[in-house]
Amino acid sequence: MSIAGVYWLSDKIPAEFYGKAARLQLAENALTVQPLN
């Protein structure tokens, strides 16, 4: 996953988000992931 050249490989994505809807955000050069409810 990549946003503006900052990327995560699949092994960096927390396991609790696999197979679920999530919001990915780039803030201050750091990617964050949050669940969608």
Sequence and secondary structure as in RCSB ss.txt:
>XXXX:A:sequence
MSIAGVYWLSDKIPAEFYGKAARLQLAENALTVQPLN
>XXXX:A:secstr
 EETTEE  GGGS GGGTTS EEEEEETTEEEEEE  
